[in-house]
């Protein structure tokens, strides 16, 4: 694996884990009232499209990063509806 791919994977990992504190906060407080449904919806659609793009161009960093973000976005959407 070359340095450029490693850079992409590390950058993607760091970017992806930025969602983790919000996800933990929602889970702990059982409240997602302050999280915008509109923002979460747009984020989920955009990330799904980035994932599709990554698959089409066979870019591991894009696939990896957007898979992680999509999973967390879907969890936040689930919590948004569950903890109304």
C-alpha positions as CSV (number, residue, x, y, z in Angstrom):
1,X,0.0,0.0,0.0
2,X,1.4,3.4,-0.9
3,X,1.7,6.5,1.2
4,X,-1.1,8.3,-0.6
5,X,-3.6,5.5,0.2
6,X,-2.4,5.4,3.8
7,X,-2.9,9.2,4.0
8,X,-6.5,8.8,2.6
9,X,-7.3,6.0,5.0
10,X,-6.0,7.9,8.0
11,X,-7.7,11.1,7.0
12,X,-10.9,9.3,6.5
13,X,-10.7,7.6,9.9
14,X,-10.1,10.9,11.6
15,X,-13.0,12.5,9.8
16,X,-15.3,9.6,10.4
17,X,-14.7,9.4,14.2
18,X,-15.9,13.0,14.5
19,X,-19.4,11.6,14.5
20,X,-18.8,9.3,17.4
21,X,-19.1,11.8,20.3
22,X,-22.5,13.0,19.0
23,X,-23.7,9.4,18.6
24,X,-22.5,8.5,22.1
25,X,-24.2,11.6,23.5
26,X,-27.5,10.8,21.8
27,X,-27.3,7.2,23.1
28,X,-26.4,8.2,26.6
29,X,-29.0,11.0,27.0
30,X,-31.7,9.1,25.0
31,X,-32.4,12.5,23.3
32,X,-31.8,13.6,19.7
33,X,-34.1,16.7,19.8
34,X,-31.2,19.1,19.1
35,X,-30.0,17.2,16.1
36,X,-31.5,18.5,12.8
37,X,-33.4,15.8,10.9
38,X,-32.9,17.9,7.7
39,X,-29.1,17.9,8.2
40,X,-29.0,14.2,9.0
41,X,-31.1,13.3,6.0
42,X,-28.9,15.4,3.6
43,X,-25.8,13.9,5.2
44,X,-27.0,10.4,4.8
45,X,-28.0,10.9,1.2
46,X,-24.7,12.6,0.4
47,X,-22.6,10.0,2.1
48,X,-24.5,7.2,0.3
49,X,-23.7,8.9,-3.0
50,X,-20.0,9.3,-2.0
51,X,-20.0,5.6,-1.2
52,X,-21.5,4.7,-4.5
53,X,-18.9,6.9,-6.2
54,X,-16.1,5.2,-4.3
55,X,-17.3,1.8,-5.3
56,X,-17.6,2.8,-9.0
57,X,-14.1,4.2,-9.1
58,X,-12.8,1.5,-6.8
59,X,-11.2,3.9,-4.3
60,X,-10.6,2.1,-1.0
61,X,-10.3,5.3,1.1
62,X,-13.6,6.7,-0.2
63,X,-15.3,3.4,0.3
64,X,-13.9,2.9,3.8
65,X,-14.6,6.5,5.0
66,X,-18.1,6.7,3.7
67,X,-19.0,3.3,4.9
68,X,-18.1,4.4,8.4
69,X,-19.9,7.7,8.2
70,X,-23.0,6.1,6.6
71,X,-23.2,3.6,9.4
72,X,-23.0,6.3,12.0
73,X,-25.5,8.6,10.1
74,X,-28.0,5.8,9.9
75,X,-27.6,5.1,13.7
76,X,-28.2,8.8,14.4
77,X,-31.3,8.8,12.2
78,X,-32.5,5.7,14.0
79,X,-32.0,7.4,17.4
80,X,-33.6,10.6,16.1
81,X,-36.8,8.7,15.4
82,X,-36.6,6.4,18.5
83,X,-35.9,9.2,21.0
84,X,-38.4,11.8,19.8
